[in-house]
Amino acid sequence: MIVYLLCFILFLVGLFGVLTKRNVIKIVIGLSIMEFSIFLFFALIGYIDEGLAPIIVQNISSTKFVDPLPQAMVLTAIVIGLATNSMLLAIAIRLYKKYNTFDIRKINSLKG
């Protein structure tokens, strides 16, 4: 139970970074922290204590298997998150080339 609470705290740390920081790069880092906390949460959902890999063999006496679906979802989400972060960093670089700053307040005040 404490691990789920730590995932929630990690999510709140990322949310705090997104809401309070004015630097575009720091906002992207906050979003990445939020994503990784969700990935960790999904991986923990499928974990079972003393569970085995979901490979069925005839000599296994235990029926406790780890659920592979959350792990597959996390792998897919990691690829999507990588593409999202790449796009956000490309936008940040274009903003820096145009306005010569990463500060959102200065970019917002230029209006042009």
Residue pairs with C-beta under 8 A, 6 or more apart in sequence:
3 44
4 41
4 44
7 37
7 38
7 40
7 41
7 44
8 37
10 33
10 36
10 37
10 40
11 33
11 34
11 37
11 38
13 33
14 30
14 31
14 32
14 33
14 34
14 35
14 37
15 30
15 34
16 30
17 26
17 27
17 29
17 30
17 33
18 27
18 30
18 31
18 34
21 27
21 30
22 103
22 104
22 105
23 102
23 103
23 104
24 92
24 95
24 96
24 102
24 103
24 104
25 89
25 92
25 102
27 104
28 85
28 88
28 89
28 92
31 84
31 85
31 88
32 81
32 85
35 77
35 81
35 84
35 85
38 77
39 74
39 77
39 78
39 81
42 70
42 73
42 74
42 77
43 70
43 71
43 74
45 67
45 70
46 66
46 67
46 68
46 69
46 70
46 71
47 66
48 64
48 65
48 66
48 67
50 62
50 64
51 64
51 65
51 66
52 60
52 62
52 64
52 65
52 66
53 65
53 66
54 65
54 66
54 67
54 68
92 102
95 102
95 107
96 102
99 106
99 107
99 110
101 107
